[in-house]
Amino acid sequence: MTTDAEKPAKPKSPSADRVREHLANERTYLAWMRSGIALMGFGVLIVRLRILRPPLAPQAPGNGWKLGLAFSLVGLLTVMLSTQHYLVVRRDIDEDAYEPADRWVILSSLAVILLGIGVVYYVFTIPLDSLNSIIVE
């Protein structure tokens, strides 16, 4: 016969509140991942828009690839930082020590603002005659 002291300890089940916090953290992480993927996709789109121009039209390389590269790099950085942030928040939820940090919101907002300024600048500085050579099939 076994006594109460000899019985194996039953694993502690997480509370409903803690499960909700982890699920909210995961949803936030997935939203950041979608944002990062969208930024990378937009960067590739900016670079690849040159395909829409006729192949015989002379065209200087321009600076559009730099803007596309910036979008792609910010997207990659978003994916890496969101993964790191998810793991930190997960640990803080488990330790019941979570404190929201404003620096990620400010940093990502500044990055998107700078990229938006780059897009506006790029769109309004390309010559108008190059817009007439776009062929959509």
C-alpha positions as CSV (number, residue, x, y, z in Angstrom):
1,M,0.0,0.0,0.0
2,T,1.1,3.5,-0.8
3,T,0.6,6.4,1.5
4,D,-0.3,9.9,0.4
5,A,3.4,11.0,0.7
6,E,4.5,8.2,-1.7
7,K,1.9,9.0,-4.5
8,P,3.4,10.8,-7.5
9,A,2.7,14.4,-7.7
10,K,-0.1,15.3,-10.2
11,P,1.2,17.7,-12.8
12,K,-0.1,21.2,-12.2
13,S,-2.6,22.2,-14.8
14,P,-2.4,25.8,-16.1
15,S,-5.1,28.2,-15.1
16,A,-7.6,29.5,-17.7
17,D,-6.2,33.0,-17.3
18,R,-2.6,31.8,-18.0
19,V,-3.8,29.8,-21.1
20,R,-5.6,32.9,-22.4
21,E,-2.4,35.0,-21.9
22,H,-0.3,32.5,-23.8
23,L,-2.8,32.3,-26.6
24,A,-2.9,36.1,-26.8
25,N,0.9,36.2,-26.9
26,E,0.8,33.7,-29.8
27,R,-1.8,35.7,-31.7
28,T,0.4,38.8,-31.3
29,Y,3.4,36.9,-32.5
30,L,1.6,35.6,-35.6
31,A,0.4,39.1,-36.4
32,W,4.0,40.4,-36.2
33,M,5.1,37.5,-38.5
34,R,2.5,38.4,-41.1
35,S,3.6,42.0,-40.9
36,G,7.3,40.9,-41.5
37,I,6.3,38.7,-44.4
38,A,4.2,41.5,-45.9
39,L,7.2,43.9,-45.6
40,M,9.5,41.4,-47.3
41,G,7.0,40.8,-50.1
42,F,6.5,44.5,-50.7
43,G,10.2,44.9,-50.9
44,V,10.5,42.1,-53.5
45,L,7.5,43.7,-55.4
46,I,9.2,47.1,-55.5
47,V,12.4,45.5,-57.0
48,R,10.5,43.3,-59.5
49,L,8.2,46.0,-60.9
50,R,10.9,46.6,-63.5
51,I,9.6,43.4,-65.2
52,L,6.5,45.4,-66.3
53,R,8.6,47.6,-68.5
54,P,9.2,46.7,-72.1
55,P,12.5,44.8,-72.5
56,L,13.8,47.0,-75.3
57,A,13.2,50.3,-73.4
58,P,16.6,51.7,-72.1
59,Q,16.4,52.0,-68.4
60,A,19.0,53.0,-65.8
61,P,19.1,50.9,-62.7
62,G,17.8,53.7,-60.5
63,N,17.5,53.6,-56.8
64,G,14.3,51.5,-56.5
65,W,16.2,48.4,-55.6
66,K,17.5,50.2,-52.5
67,L,14.0,50.9,-51.3
68,G,13.0,47.2,-52.0
69,L,16.1,46.0,-50.1
70,A,15.2,48.3,-47.2
71,F,11.7,46.8,-47.0
72,S,13.0,43.3,-47.2
73,L,15.6,43.9,-44.4
74,V,13.0,45.6,-42.1
75,G,10.7,42.6,-42.8
76,L,13.5,40.1,-41.8
77,L,14.3,42.2,-38.7
78,T,10.6,42.2,-37.8
79,V,10.5,38.4,-37.9
80,M,13.7,38.0,-35.8
81,L,12.7,40.6,-33.2
82,S,9.1,39.3,-33.0
83,T,10.4,35.8,-32.3
84,Q,12.7,37.0,-29.6
85,H,9.9,39.1,-28.1
86,Y,7.5,36.2,-28.1
87,L,9.9,34.0,-26.2
88,V,10.6,36.8,-23.6
89,V,6.9,37.4,-23.1
90,R,6.3,33.6,-22.8
91,R,8.9,33.4,-20.0
92,D,7.5,36.5,-18.3
93,I,3.9,35.1,-18.4
94,D,5.1,31.8,-16.8
95,E,7.0,33.7,-14.1
96,D,4.1,36.1,-13.6
97,A,6.4,39.1,-14.2
98,Y,5.2,40.5,-17.5
99,E,5.5,44.2,-18.1
100,P,4.6,45.7,-21.5
101,A,7.5,47.4,-23.3
102,D,6.8,50.4,-25.5
103,R,10.1,50.3,-27.3
104,W,9.0,47.7,-29.8
105,V,5.9,49.7,-30.8
106,I,8.0,52.8,-31.2
107,L,10.8,51.1,-33.1
108,S,8.4,49.4,-35.5
109,S,6.4,52.6,-36.0
110,L,9.5,54.5,-36.9
111,A,10.7,51.8,-39.3
112,V,7.3,51.8,-41.1
113,I,7.2,55.7,-41.2
114,L,10.7,55.8,-42.7
115,L,9.8,53.2,-45.3
116,G,6.6,55.1,-46.1
117,I,8.6,58.3,-46.6
118,G,10.9,56.3,-48.9
119,V,7.9,55.1,-51.0
120,V,6.4,58.6,-51.3
121,Y,9.8,60.0,-52.3
122,Y,10.4,57.3,-54.8
123,V,7.0,57.6,-56.4
124,F,7.1,61.4,-56.7
125,T,10.7,61.5,-58.0
126,I,10.5,58.9,-60.9
127,P,10.2,60.6,-64.3
128,L,6.6,60.7,-65.6
129,D,7.6,59.5,-69.1
130,S,8.8,56.2,-67.6
131,L,5.2,55.5,-66.3
132,N,4.0,55.5,-69.9
133,S,6.1,52.5,-70.8
134,I,4.4,50.1,-68.4
135,I,2.9,47.2,-70.2
136,V,0.4,45.0,-68.4
137,E,-0.4,41.7,-70.1
